[in-house]
């Protein structure tokens, strides 16, 4: 828990009301993220002469570049060689596999913001409002952003008065960390499709030490670039201990999932 002091996290719940027929895939995470990215760039970008943020001279002051195409600043003392670093947000999609939503039905998802990105919540709210007007998913179904609540259940945004409040709603990260698992056993559930790469290869059956390496890499970059502090952990010792962990039972299965990335102009 001490290692995560200063690691700022905030979680918000978005509720959408469908205006017409809304068609979405069974797993809605990439659709929500992709739709958000397209509208967010359209709102923020003033330099249309470049295809990506990396060569843009304005990226140091651009909300879109920081949130959606995050790269380390040239003055960074660490991890300067990374072309991209973890984005400071996570969209937790609804777990239901329902594909067609009709008028007046509701759809909810969670948004997690890390560190400095918490201050950018109004950008997320405005962008998802605009996405509802432009349309989402197949046939560009319309919706209205009804409300946004914080982790404590307080209303952050309400479409009735169109105001934003209660942004200061950080989660104390240490309180959400549990003690050691009972009987030395730990169960991990991958509730959405999970893509893990190790040494440039996709992993089908991840060993515990590979999962831990991926988590440490992600958390350390998030903490350093978005919370302005280094994680106080002994990485080498943790990885050595993780190598001793054996997998007793695995029920993972491979899922082929394809999506189109308009940002990278390619199918993934």
C-alpha positions as CSV (number, residue, x, y, z in Angstrom):
1,X,0.0,0.0,0.0
2,X,2.9,2.4,0.8
3,X,4.1,2.0,-2.8
4,X,0.8,3.6,-4.1
5,X,0.8,6.7,-2.0
6,X,0.2,9.6,-4.4
7,X,-1.2,7.3,-7.1
8,X,-4.4,9.2,-7.9
9,X,-7.4,7.3,-9.2
10,X,-11.0,8.5,-9.8
11,X,-13.9,6.4,-11.1
12,X,-17.1,7.7,-12.7
13,X,-20.3,6.1,-14.0
14,X,-21.8,7.3,-17.3
15,X,-25.4,6.6,-18.1
16,X,-26.6,6.9,-21.7
17,X,-30.3,7.0,-22.9
18,X,-30.8,5.7,-26.4
19,X,-32.6,8.0,-28.8
20,X,-33.2,5.5,-31.6
21,X,-32.0,2.0,-32.4
22,X,-28.4,1.6,-31.3
23,X,-26.5,-1.4,-32.7
24,X,-23.3,-2.4,-30.8
25,X,-21.0,-5.5,-30.8
26,X,-21.1,-8.0,-27.9
27,X,-17.9,-6.5,-26.5
28,X,-18.5,-2.7,-26.5
29,X,-15.2,-1.5,-25.1
30,X,-13.4,-0.8,-28.4
31,X,-16.5,0.8,-29.9
32,X,-16.8,3.3,-27.0
33,X,-13.1,4.0,-26.9
34,X,-12.8,4.4,-30.7
35,X,-15.9,6.6,-30.9
36,X,-14.6,8.8,-28.1
37,X,-11.2,9.2,-29.7
38,X,-12.6,10.3,-33.1
39,X,-14.8,13.0,-31.6
40,X,-12.2,14.0,-29.0
41,X,-9.6,14.7,-31.7
42,X,-12.2,16.6,-33.8
43,X,-12.9,18.8,-30.8
44,X,-9.3,19.5,-29.7
45,X,-7.1,19.3,-32.7
46,X,-6.2,22.7,-34.4
47,X,-3.3,21.4,-36.5
48,X,-4.9,19.4,-39.3
49,X,-1.7,19.4,-41.3
50,X,-0.4,16.3,-39.4
51,X,-1.9,12.8,-39.3
52,X,-0.6,12.0,-35.8
53,X,0.4,13.9,-32.7
54,X,4.0,12.8,-32.5
55,X,5.5,15.4,-35.0
56,X,3.0,18.1,-33.9
57,X,4.6,21.2,-32.3
58,X,1.5,21.8,-30.2
59,X,1.3,18.3,-28.6
60,X,2.8,19.6,-25.3
61,X,-0.3,21.7,-24.7
62,X,-3.0,19.6,-26.4
63,X,-5.6,17.7,-24.3
64,X,-6.1,15.1,-27.1
65,X,-2.3,14.4,-27.4
66,X,-2.0,14.0,-23.6
67,X,-5.1,11.8,-23.1
68,X,-5.3,9.7,-26.3
69,X,-1.8,9.7,-27.9
70,X,0.3,10.0,-24.8
71,X,4.0,10.1,-25.4
72,X,6.9,10.9,-23.0
73,X,8.1,14.5,-22.9
74,X,11.6,15.0,-24.4
75,X,12.8,16.3,-21.0
76,X,11.8,13.0,-19.3
77,X,14.5,11.6,-17.1
78,X,13.2,8.0,-17.6
79,X,11.5,6.0,-20.3
80,X,12.3,8.6,-22.9
81,X,12.7,5.9,-25.6
82,X,9.1,4.9,-25.4
83,X,7.1,6.1,-28.5
84,X,3.9,5.8,-26.5
85,X,3.1,5.3,-22.8
86,X,-0.1,4.0,-21.1
87,X,-3.1,6.2,-21.6
88,X,-4.3,7.8,-18.3
89,X,-7.8,6.4,-18.7
90,X,-9.7,3.1,-18.8
91,X,-13.2,2.6,-20.1
92,X,-15.0,-0.3,-18.3
93,X,-17.7,-1.3,-20.8
94,X,-21.0,-3.0,-19.8
95,X,-20.5,-6.7,-19.5
96,X,-23.8,-7.6,-21.1
97,X,-23.6,-9.0,-24.6
98,X,-26.8,-7.4,-25.8
99,X,-26.4,-5.9,-29.3
100,X,-29.5,-3.9,-30.1
101,X,-30.8,-1.1,-27.8
102,X,-34.1,0.5,-28.5
103,X,-35.4,4.0,-27.9
104,X,-35.4,5.1,-24.2
105,X,-33.3,2.1,-23.1
106,X,-30.3,2.9,-21.0
107,X,-26.6,1.8,-21.3
108,X,-24.0,2.4,-18.7
109,X,-20.2,2.2,-18.5
110,X,-17.4,3.2,-16.1
111,X,-14.6,5.6,-16.7
112,X,-11.4,5.4,-14.6
113,X,-9.0,8.4,-14.7
114,X,-5.4,8.4,-13.5
115,X,-3.5,11.2,-11.8
116,X,-3.5,14.5,-13.8
117,X,-6.1,13.1,-16.2
118,X,-8.8,13.5,-13.4
119,X,-8.7,17.3,-14.2
120,X,-9.7,16.5,-17.8
121,X,-13.1,14.9,-16.8
122,X,-15.0,17.8,-18.4
123,X,-13.4,16.9,-21.7
124,X,-14.7,13.3,-21.4
125,X,-18.2,14.5,-20.5
126,X,-18.4,17.0,-23.4
127,X,-16.9,14.5,-25.9
128,X,-19.4,11.7,-24.9
129,X,-22.2,14.2,-25.2
130,X,-21.0,15.1,-28.7
131,X,-20.6,11.4,-29.6
132,X,-24.2,10.8,-28.7
133,X,-25.3,13.5,-31.2
134,X,-23.0,12.2,-34.0
135,X,-23.9,8.6,-33.4
136,X,-22.2,5.4,-32.1
137,X,-21.8,1.9,-33.5
138,X,-23.3,0.5,-36.7
139,X,-25.7,2.9,-38.4
140,X,-24.6,5.7,-36.0
141,X,-27.3,5.2,-33.4
142,X,-28.0,8.3,-31.3
143,X,-28.1,8.6,-27.6
144,X,-28.2,11.3,-24.9
145,X,-25.7,11.5,-22.0
146,X,-28.2,11.4,-19.0
147,X,-25.9,11.7,-16.0
148,X,-22.4,11.0,-14.6
149,X,-21.9,9.9,-11.0
150,X,-18.6,9.6,-9.0
151,X,-17.4,6.6,-7.0
152,X,-19.3,7.8,-4.0
153,X,-22.6,7.9,-5.8
154,X,-22.6,11.8,-6.0
155,X,-23.9,13.3,-9.2
156,X,-21.1,14.9,-11.3
157,X,-23.2,15.8,-14.4
158,X,-26.9,16.0,-15.1
159,X,-28.4,16.7,-18.5
160,X,-31.2,18.6,-16.9
161,X,-29.0,21.5,-15.8
162,X,-26.0,20.7,-18.0
163,X,-23.5,21.5,-15.2
164,X,-20.4,19.6,-13.9
165,X,-19.6,19.4,-10.2
166,X,-18.0,17.0,-7.6
167,X,-14.9,16.3,-9.9
168,X,-12.7,16.0,-6.8
169,X,-13.6,12.3,-6.1
170,X,-10.3,10.4,-5.9
171,X,-10.2,6.9,-4.7
172,X,-7.7,6.2,-1.9
173,X,-5.9,3.4,-3.7
174,X,-4.5,1.7,-0.7
175,X,-7.9,1.1,0.8
176,X,-8.9,-1.0,-2.2
177,X,-5.9,-3.3,-1.9
178,X,-6.7,-6.6,-0.1
179,X,-4.4,-8.6,2.1
180,X,-2.8,-11.8,0.9
181,X,-5.1,-14.4,-0.6
182,X,-6.3,-17.2,1.7
183,X,-4.4,-20.5,1.6
184,X,-1.8,-19.0,-0.7
185,X,-4.1,-19.3,-3.7
186,X,-5.1,-16.4,-6.0
187,X,-7.8,-16.5,-8.6
188,X,-7.7,-14.1,-11.6
189,X,-10.8,-13.5,-13.7
190,X,-10.4,-11.9,-17.1
191,X,-13.9,-10.4,-17.5
192,X,-13.2,-8.7,-20.8
193,X,-10.9,-9.8,-23.7
194,X,-7.3,-9.4,-22.5
195,X,-4.3,-8.9,-24.8
196,X,-0.9,-9.4,-23.3
197,X,2.4,-9.2,-25.2
198,X,5.7,-10.4,-23.8
199,X,9.0,-9.8,-25.7
200,X,6.9,-8.8,-28.8
201,X,4.8,-12.0,-28.8
202,X,1.1,-12.4,-28.0
203,X,0.7,-14.7,-24.9
204,X,-1.9,-17.4,-25.0
205,X,-1.4,-18.9,-21.6
206,X,0.2,-16.2,-19.4
207,X,2.3,-17.4,-16.5
208,X,1.9,-15.4,-13.3
209,X,5.3,-13.7,-13.7
210,X,4.4,-12.4,-17.2
211,X,1.1,-11.0,-15.8
212,X,3.0,-9.3,-13.0
213,X,5.7,-7.9,-15.4
214,X,3.0,-6.4,-17.5
215,X,1.2,-4.9,-14.5
216,X,4.4,-3.5,-13.1
217,X,5.4,-1.9,-16.4
218,X,2.0,-0.3,-16.8
219,X,1.7,0.9,-13.2
220,X,5.2,2.3,-13.1
221,X,4.6,4.3,-16.3
222,X,1.2,5.5,-15.1
223,X,2.7,6.6,-11.8
224,X,5.8,8.3,-13.3
225,X,4.1,10.2,-16.2
226,X,0.6,10.9,-14.8
227,X,1.2,11.1,-11.0
228,X,4.7,12.6,-11.1
229,X,6.2,10.0,-8.8
230,X,8.0,6.7,-9.0
231,X,6.6,3.5,-7.5
232,X,8.5,2.6,-4.4
233,X,8.8,-1.2,-5.1
234,X,11.6,-3.7,-5.6
235,X,10.8,-4.8,-9.1
236,X,13.6,-7.4,-9.3
237,X,12.6,-9.1,-6.0
238,X,8.9,-9.1,-7.0
239,X,9.6,-10.8,-10.4
240,X,11.8,-13.4,-8.7
241,X,9.1,-14.2,-6.3
242,X,6.5,-14.3,-9.1
243,X,8.5,-16.9,-11.0
244,X,7.9,-19.3,-8.1
245,X,4.1,-19.1,-8.5
246,X,2.6,-22.1,-10.2
247,X,-0.7,-22.2,-12.2
248,X,-2.9,-24.9,-10.7
249,X,-5.9,-24.5,-13.0
250,X,-6.5,-22.4,-16.1
251,X,-9.7,-22.1,-18.1
252,X,-8.7,-19.4,-20.5
253,X,-9.7,-19.6,-24.1
254,X,-8.6,-17.7,-27.2
255,X,-10.9,-15.1,-28.8
256,X,-10.3,-13.7,-32.2
257,X,-11.4,-10.1,-32.2
258,X,-10.9,-7.7,-35.0
259,X,-11.6,-3.9,-35.1
260,X,-10.7,-1.0,-37.3
261,X,-8.5,1.8,-35.9
262,X,-9.3,5.0,-37.6
263,X,-6.4,6.7,-35.8
264,X,-3.9,4.1,-37.2
265,X,-5.9,3.6,-40.4
266,X,-5.6,-0.2,-40.1
267,X,-7.5,-3.3,-39.0
268,X,-6.2,-4.7,-35.7
